[in-house]
Amino acid sequence: MPLVKKGNIFLVFWVLLLLFLPLKTAYGNGDQWQPVIPGIDFKEFYINSPNHVFVARMDRSNPDLILDTSIAQGKLSGGLEPVSQMAERYNEAINYWGEEWGRRNEVVAGINGYFFDTESGIPWRGQIQSGWYAKRFDDLESGSGFSWKLDRSLFLGGCVAHRPAKQYIKNLSSGEELRFDAVNTLREDEELILYTPQFDTIIDSGGSRTDVIIQLTQPSMILNSPEYIEGAVQDVYSGAGSIPILFDHVILSGSGSSGAKTGEIFHPGDKVALFQEIKHFEQDCNTPQENDWAKSYASTGGSYILLKDGVVQKSGDLGAVLRNARTVLAYNDSFVYFVVVEDKEVFGNLGMSIVELSFFLKNTIGAEWAIALDGGGSSTMYVNGEIKNKTPATEAFSDDDNIERAVANGILMVRIQPMQRSNKYSAGEQVYVSGADSLSVRTGPGTNYGIIGTIDQGLPGEILNHANGLNGIYAKGFFWWNVGFGEIEGWVAEDFISLLK
């Protein structure tokens, strides 16, 4: 008998697994999907393997519904947070949908995102959040994640590359430009790093570092040249210590010769252009991919691709053939699906292998494309204010005691709320802190943004002109104003300031 070639062992195992899988029947919680809000529905499936599967679906044709991502504790510098707390963090926060800041999120459903470093809390691979390219995808990795774009299109990413010549900031007055080495990473000597508001509230800029503070007209998203993001240099610091990252700003930070060059090229008042471009390939990292990352609005990393255009994909990875709790983002031309398979440690569930789940997605809910996210104890389904699945985050739990695992990021189904504004104040008016013993000054308009400092009751300040015109914008239950209190400048809630007469 001829021996099976080593390269075919997993294929044979895959076929045998399919042949001997027990027949399964999926029973829904009634025959109909349960509406959550117009365009978003929820359904539970009970499968006689046995398994309990939770599915939320979003109507792709509804213009008021979008996808976005969430970041634990609002910072990619490290931190973990349960999905429900991330949903609360971004609910009622402003976004950039419609290609302008000011509309708000109503977070309706959410799932956990991709794998993460359990010690640092930093997610693996890349992330795009509300248009910001906040964490780069790994170069020449055979799989990036998904992309939800400003034109409402959706695709599964392949292999990506960041060509250095396409990652730079240009002084539009002098024509000089500087390439940056990375985005939102820890700094090394002689590196030039671009920091966005998703990195942290404040960066430490001590020593020999030079930092260029740039206010942008839109998030630092991926574009294809010659398109670029416009900005204006606000300040240039050398060894200034701690510097806040305001919500519509970036910081170009360098040390050594790269820092010195930065200080030579950029000066306060300079108009600049920010370029970021991704080269996209198929999984082989060689064949060009037709899908374009430009103007991607939301993305996280992903692991196994389960379905491609309705075809179940094979995988020889041991993690794919073992049964486990799973989290998946899937879609077809009509719907986006969030899918969570309850953990195998809960009430006798077996969990699902990737192939089992693939056929469930294709045959039961009608998905054509699907990508797996982090699974196991991280798998979490949040819908309309509650966690639907049971999690093994604690050794003992009951119907009234279900503690989520803290994770690094998540994916959200969001209904867009209209922009609201106040015209109570104008730029240049003098105000003072009232109605509270102290007032938190934040990096952006909303309590989801970090605190720069606190101002005592009675202290005066001045309403500042905001270049992007967001003074008086409503978010997180308050109207917000850009105010300067001496050396502290940031965003404060209207309820806690009064006009100084």
C-alpha positions in Angstrom: 0.0 0.0 0.0 1.5 3.4 -0.9 2.2 5.7 2.0 0.1 8.9 2.4 2.3 11.9 1.6 3.0 14.1 4.6 1.4 17.1 2.9 -1.9 15.2 2.5 -2.2 13.9 6.1 -4.4 16.9 7.3 -6.5 16.7 4.1 -7.3 13.1 4.8 -8.1 13.8 8.4 -10.4 16.7 7.3 -12.3 14.4 4.9 -12.7 11.7 7.6 -13.9 14.2 10.1 -16.6 15.4 7.7 -17.7 11.8 7.0 -18.1 10.9 10.6 -19.5 14.1 12.0 -22.9 13.3 13.7 -26.0 14.6 12.0 -27.0 17.8 13.6 -30.3 19.7 13.6 -30.5 23.4 14.5 -33.6 24.5 16.4 -34.1 28.2 16.7 -35.9 30.0 19.6 -39.1 30.1 17.5 -39.2 30.3 13.8 -38.6 34.0 13.6 -35.7 36.3 14.3 -36.3 38.5 17.3 -36.1 42.2 16.4 -33.8 44.2 18.7 -34.1 47.5 16.8 -35.2 48.0 13.1 -32.5 46.3 11.1 -30.8 44.3 13.9 -32.2 41.0 15.0 -31.2 38.2 17.4 -31.7 34.5 17.5 -30.6 31.5 19.6 -30.0 28.1 18.0 -29.9 24.8 19.9 -28.0 22.0 18.1 -28.2 18.4 19.1 -24.4 17.9 19.1 -25.2 19.5 21.7 -24.5 23.2 21.3 -26.0 26.6 22.0 -25.3 29.2 19.3 -26.1 32.9 19.6 -26.5 35.0 16.4 -27.1 38.7 15.9 -27.6 40.0 12.4 -27.5 43.5 10.9 -29.3 44.6 7.7 -26.5 45.9 5.4 -29.0 48.0 3.4 -30.1 50.1 6.4 -28.1 53.4 6.1 -28.4 54.1 9.9 -26.5 50.9 10.8 -22.8 50.4 10.7 -19.9 48.4 12.2 -17.2 49.8 14.4 -14.6 48.4 16.8 -13.9 49.0 20.4 -10.6 49.3 22.3 -10.3 48.1 25.9 -10.0 51.1 28.3 -9.8 53.3 25.2 -6.0 52.7 24.8 -3.8 50.4 22.7 -0.8 50.9 24.9 -2.2 48.1 27.0 -5.3 47.2 29.0 -8.2 44.7 29.1 -11.9 45.3 29.5 -15.1 43.1 29.2 -17.1 43.5 26.0 -20.1 45.0 27.9 -17.9 47.7 29.4 -16.4 48.5 26.0 -19.9 48.8 24.6 -20.8 51.2 27.3 -17.6 53.2 26.7 -18.4 53.8 23.1 -22.2 54.2 23.4 -23.2 57.8 22.8 -19.6 58.7 21.8 -19.1 60.8 18.7 -17.8 59.1 15.5 -16.7 59.9 12.0 -19.4 58.2 10.0 -20.6 60.3 7.0 -17.0 61.6 6.8 -17.4 64.2 9.5 -17.1 64.2 13.2 -20.2 64.7 15.4 -22.8 61.9 14.9 -23.1 59.5 17.8 -23.0 55.8 18.4 -25.9 53.8 19.7 -24.2 50.5 20.5 -26.7 47.7 19.9 -24.6 44.5 19.8 -21.0 43.5 20.3 -18.7 40.6 20.3 -15.1 40.1 21.4 -12.3 40.8 18.9 -9.0 39.2 18.2 -6.4 37.5 20.3 -4.1 39.6 22.6 -1.0 39.5 24.7 -2.3 38.4 28.1 0.5 40.2 30.0 0.4 43.6 28.2 -3.3 43.6 27.0 -2.2 44.7 23.5 -4.2 43.1 20.7 -2.4 41.0 18.0 -2.4 42.1 14.4 -4.1 45.4 13.4 -7.1 47.5 14.2 -9.0 50.3 12.6 -11.4 52.2 14.8 -13.8 54.9 13.6 -11.6 55.5 10.6 -8.3 55.7 12.5 -5.6 53.3 11.4 -4.7 52.8 15.1 -2.6 49.6 14.9 -0.8 48.3 11.9 -1.5 44.8 10.5 1.6 42.7 10.4 3.6 42.9 7.2 3.5 39.7 5.0 1.3 37.7 7.4 -1.0 35.4 5.4 -4.2 36.9 6.8 -5.1 40.3 8.2 -8.7 40.7 9.3 -12.0 42.1 7.9 -12.6 45.6 6.6 -15.8 47.6 6.9 -15.5 50.7 4.7 -17.1 54.1 4.5 -19.0 53.0 1.4 -20.6 50.2 3.4 -18.6 47.5 1.6 -17.1 44.6 3.5 -14.3 42.2 2.7 -11.9 39.7 4.4 -8.3 40.8 4.2 -5.4 38.7 2.9 -1.7 39.5 3.2 -0.7 43.2 3.6 2.5 45.2 3.2 3.4 48.7 4.3 5.9 50.1 1.8 8.0 52.6 3.6 7.8 55.1 0.7 4.0 55.2 1.3 4.1 56.0 5.1 5.1 59.7 5.5 4.2 63.2 6.5 4.9 66.1 4.1 5.3 69.8 4.8 3.1 71.3 2.2 4.9 74.7 2.3 8.5 73.5 1.9 7.8 70.2 0.2 10.1 68.3 2.7 8.8 65.0 4.0 9.7 62.4 6.6 8.8 58.7 6.6 7.6 57.3 9.9 8.6 53.8 11.0 5.5 52.6 13.0 2.1 53.6 14.5 1.3 53.4 18.2 4.2 51.3 19.3 6.8 51.6 22.1 9.6 53.8 20.9 13.1 52.7 20.0 16.2 54.9 19.5 16.3 56.6 16.1 12.7 55.6 15.3 10.0 58.0 14.2 6.6 56.9 15.5 3.1 58.2 14.7 0.9 58.3 17.8 -2.9 58.6 17.5 -5.5 59.2 20.2 -6.1 55.5 20.4 -2.7 54.9 21.9 -3.2 56.5 25.3 -4.3 59.8 26.9 -0.7 61.0 27.4 2.7 60.1 26.0 5.9 60.5 27.9 8.2 62.7 25.8 11.2 63.1 28.1 14.9 62.9 27.2 16.1 63.8 23.7 12.8 63.3 22.0 11.2 65.8 19.6 7.5 65.8 19.2 5.4 67.5 16.5 1.8 68.0 17.5 -0.5 68.0 14.5 -4.3 68.7 14.4 -6.0 66.7 11.6 -9.1 67.5 9.6 -10.2 63.8 9.7 -8.9 60.5 11.2 -5.6 59.2 10.1 -7.2 56.6 7.9 -5.7 54.5 5.0 -5.8 56.3 1.7 -4.3 55.7 -1.7 -1.9 58.4 -2.9 -2.2 61.1 -4.2 -5.0 61.4 -1.6 -3.9 62.4 1.9 -5.1 63.6 5.3 -4.7 67.3 5.9 -3.3 68.7 9.1 -1.7 71.7 10.7 1.2 71.8 13.1 0.2 73.1 16.5 3.4 72.9 18.5 6.9 71.4 18.4 8.4 70.2 21.7 11.8 68.9 22.7 12.0 66.8 25.8 8.8 68.4 27.1 7.8 65.5 29.4 4.1 64.4 29.3 2.0 65.5 26.3 -1.7 64.7 25.9 -3.0 63.4 22.6 -6.2 65.3 21.8 -9.0 63.4 20.0 -8.4 65.0 16.5 -4.6 65.2 16.8 -1.6 63.0 16.1 2.0 63.2 17.5 5.0 62.6 15.3 7.7 61.5 17.8 11.4 60.9 17.2 14.7 60.6 19.1 18.3 61.1 18.1 18.8 62.2 14.5 15.2 61.4 13.5 13.9 63.7 16.2 16.4 66.4 15.2 15.3 66.2 11.6 11.6 66.4 12.6 12.3 69.6 14.5 14.0 71.1 11.4 11.3 70.3 9.0 8.1 71.1 10.9 7.2 74.4 12.7 4.0 75.7 14.3 1.5 76.8 11.7 2.8 74.6 8.9 0.2 72.8 6.8 1.0 69.1 6.4 -0.2 66.0 4.5 -0.3 62.6 6.1 0.0 59.6 3.8 -0.7 55.9 4.7 -1.2 53.2 2.1 -1.5 49.4 2.2 -0.5 47.0 -0.5 -2.9 44.1 -0.5 -2.2 40.5 -1.6 -3.9 37.2 -1.5 -3.0 34.7 1.3 0.2 33.8 -0.6 1.6 37.3 -0.1 2.4 37.4 -3.8 -0.8 37.7 -5.9 -2.3 41.2 -5.8 -5.7 41.4 -4.1 -8.5 43.4 -5.7 -10.0 44.6 -2.4 -8.8 48.0 -1.4 -8.1 49.0 2.2 -8.5 52.7 1.4 -11.2 54.4 3.5 -11.6 51.4 5.8 -13.7 52.5 8.8 -13.5 49.4 11.1 -11.3 46.3 11.4 -9.6 43.9 13.8 -7.4 40.9 13.2 -8.9 37.5 12.4 -7.7 33.9 12.4 -9.3 31.2 10.3 -11.3 32.1 7.2 -14.2 29.7 7.3 -16.1 30.7 4.2 -15.1 32.3 0.9 -17.9 33.1 -1.5 -19.9 30.3 0.0 -17.2 27.7 -0.1 -16.1 26.0 3.1 -12.3 26.5 3.6 -10.0 23.7 4.8 -7.4 24.1 7.5 -4.8 21.7 8.9 -4.4 23.7 12.1 -5.1 21.6 15.2 -7.0 24.5 16.7 -9.4 24.4 13.8 -10.3 20.7 14.2 -10.8 20.7 17.9 -14.2 21.6 19.4 -14.3 24.9 21.3 -16.3 28.0 22.0 -16.1 30.3 19.0 -16.7 33.9 17.9 -17.2 34.6 14.2 -17.9 37.6 12.0 -19.8 36.4 8.9 -21.8 38.1 6.1 -23.6 37.8 2.8 -25.0 40.5 0.5 -27.9 41.1 2.8 -26.6 40.8 6.4 -23.6 41.0 8.7 -23.7 38.2 11.4 -22.1 38.1 14.8 -22.0 34.4 15.9 -20.9 33.0 19.3 -20.8 29.3 20.1 -21.2 28.9 23.9 -18.3 27.4 25.7 -17.9 23.6 26.0 -17.6 24.0 29.7 -21.1 25.3 30.0 -24.0 23.0 30.6 -22.7 20.1 28.6 -22.0 21.9 25.3 -19.4 20.2 23.1 -18.2 23.4 21.3 -17.7 23.4 17.6 -14.8 22.7 15.3 -14.2 25.2 12.5 -15.6 22.8 9.9 -18.8 22.2 11.9 -19.2 25.9 12.4 -18.6 26.6 8.7 -21.5 24.3 7.7 -23.7 25.9 10.3 -22.9 29.3 8.9 -23.5 28.3 5.3 -26.5 26.0 5.6 -28.4 27.4 8.6 -28.0 31.2 8.5 -26.9 31.5 4.9 -23.6 33.3 5.3 -21.2 33.3 2.3 -18.1 34.8 4.0 -16.8 34.3 7.5 -13.7 34.8 9.7 -13.0 33.5 13.2 -12.0 35.8 16.0 -10.7 34.9 19.5 -12.6 32.1 21.0 -12.8 29.9 24.2 -13.4 31.8 27.3 -13.1 35.1 25.4 -16.3 34.4 23.3 -18.9 36.9 24.3 -22.2 38.0 22.8 -23.6 41.4 23.9 -27.0 42.4 22.7 -29.1 45.4 23.9 -27.4 45.8 27.3 -26.9 42.2 28.3 -24.6 39.3 27.8 -26.4 36.4 26.1 -24.0 33.5 26.4 -22.7 31.9 29.5 -18.9 32.2 30.0 -16.5 30.1 32.1 -14.7 33.2 33.4 -15.4 32.1 36.9 -15.5 28.5 38.3 -19.0 28.9 39.5 -21.8 30.8 37.9 -25.6 30.7 37.6 -28.3 32.5 35.7 -27.7 35.5 37.8 -24.0 35.4 37.9 -22.1 35.6 34.6 -18.8 37.3 34.7 -17.2 38.1 31.4 -13.5 37.7 30.5 -11.7 41.0 30.0 -10.4 41.2 26.4 -8.4 43.7 24.3 -10.9 44.8 21.7 -14.3 44.1 20.2 -16.6 44.6 17.2 -19.8 46.5 17.5 -23.1 46.9 15.6 -24.0 50.6 15.9 -27.1 52.7 15.0 -26.1 56.2 14.1 -27.7 59.0 16.1 -27.9 62.5 14.6 -25.6 65.3 15.5 -26.7 67.7 18.3 -25.2 71.0 19.2 -25.4 73.9 21.7 -24.7 77.5 20.8 -24.5 78.7 24.4 -20.9 80.0 24.1 -18.6 81.5 21.5 -14.9 81.4 21.0 -13.1 84.0 23.1 -15.7 84.2 25.9 -14.5 83.9 29.5 -16.0 81.2 31.6 -15.4 79.7 35.1 -15.8 76.4 36.7 -19.2 76.1 38.5 -21.5 73.4 39.7 -18.8 71.1 40.9 -15.9 71.1 43.4 -13.6 70.3 40.5 -13.9 69.8 36.7 -12.2 67.1 34.6 -10.6 68.4 31.4 -10.6 65.6 28.8 -8.7 65.0 25.5 -12.0 65.0 23.5 -15.7 65.7 23.7 -17.0 62.8 25.8 -16.4 60.9 29.0 -15.0 58.1 26.9 -11.9 60.3 26.4 -9.1 60.4 29.0 -8.6 63.1 31.6 -5.8 65.6 31.1 -6.2 67.3 34.5 -8.7 68.8 36.9 -9.7 72.5 37.5 -11.0 73.7 40.8 -14.3 75.4 41.2 -14.3 79.1 40.4 -11.1 79.2 38.3 -11.5 81.1 35.0 -10.9 79.9 31.5 -11.5 80.8 27.9 -13.6 79.2 25.2 -11.1 78.3 22.4 -11.7 78.3 18.7 -11.9 74.7 17.5 -10.5 74.2 13.9 -12.9 71.3 13.2 -15.9 73.2 14.5 -17.0 70.9 17.2 -17.6 73.3 20.0 -20.9 72.7 21.6 -21.2 69.1 20.3 -23.3 66.6 22.3 -21.9 63.3 23.4 -22.2 61.0 26.4 -25.0 63.0 28.0 -23.4 66.5 27.8 -22.6 69.3 25.4 -18.8 69.9 25.2 -16.6 72.9 24.8 -12.9 73.3 24.0 -11.6 75.5 26.9 -8.2 76.8 27.9 -7.4 77.0 31.6 -3.9 78.5 31.6 -1.5 75.7 30.6 -4.3 73.1 30.5 -6.4 73.0 27.3 -9.0 70.4 26.6 -12.7 69.5 26.6 -15.2 70.2 29.4 -18.9 69.6 29.9 -21.2 72.6 29.5 -23.1 71.8 32.7 -20.0 72.6 34.8 -19.0 76.0 33.4 -20.6 79.4 33.5 -20.1 82.7 31.7 -17.8 85.1 33.5 -19.4 88.5 33.7 
